[in-house]
Amino acid sequence: MTLLITVFAAIICTLIWYKNLPNNELRLGFLSLMFWGASLMWSVDAVFEYIELGAEFFTPEPMDMLNDAFLGISVVALGLIIWLVYLFIKDPRGVIKAKLLQKK
């Protein structure tokens, strides 16, 4: 479940990034690379877990699937938070810089 959730997030971010390609104000490439990296990490984890468990890998318990789903949602949420912090630091539209330099 974790792998599926991160792959879906990576695909969605990549499609949105590609659609808005000439205008890269929101740095969606950074977000999609984070999700593709997480997908690669979970793919390697799945391969090693399959080697360890064998056929049992394809018949998980419902509680394990629920835990994996929560982990996947947490990974996507953490990726979005990191992306937002990155956006605030880079400030592509200059909004934060203008507010800080604005005289009262």
SULKA-V293888 format. One record per backbone hydrogen bond with DSSP energy under -1.0 kcal/mol. NH is the residue of the N-H (numbers start at 1). CO is the residue of the C=O. If there is no record, write none. Layout:
{{NH,CO} {NH,CO}}
This chain:
{{5,1} {6,2} {7,3} {8,4} {9,5} {10,6} {11,7} {12,8} {13,9} {14,10} {15,11} {16,12} {17,13} {18,14} {19,15} {20,16} {21,18} {31,27} {32,28} {33,29} {34,30} {35,31} {36,32} {37,33} {38,34} {39,35} {40,36} {41,37} {42,38} {43,39} {44,40} {45,41} {46,42} {47,43} {48,44} {49,45} {50,46} {51,47} {52,48} {53,49} {54,50} {56,53} {57,54} {58,55} {59,56} {65,61} {66,62} {67,63} {68,64} {69,65} {70,66} {71,67} {72,68} {73,69} {74,70} {75,71} {76,72} {77,73} {78,74} {79,75} {80,76} {81,77} {82,78} {83,79} {84,80} {85,81} {86,82} {87,83} {88,84} {89,85} {90,86} {91,87} {94,91} {98,94} {99,95} {100,96} {101,97}}
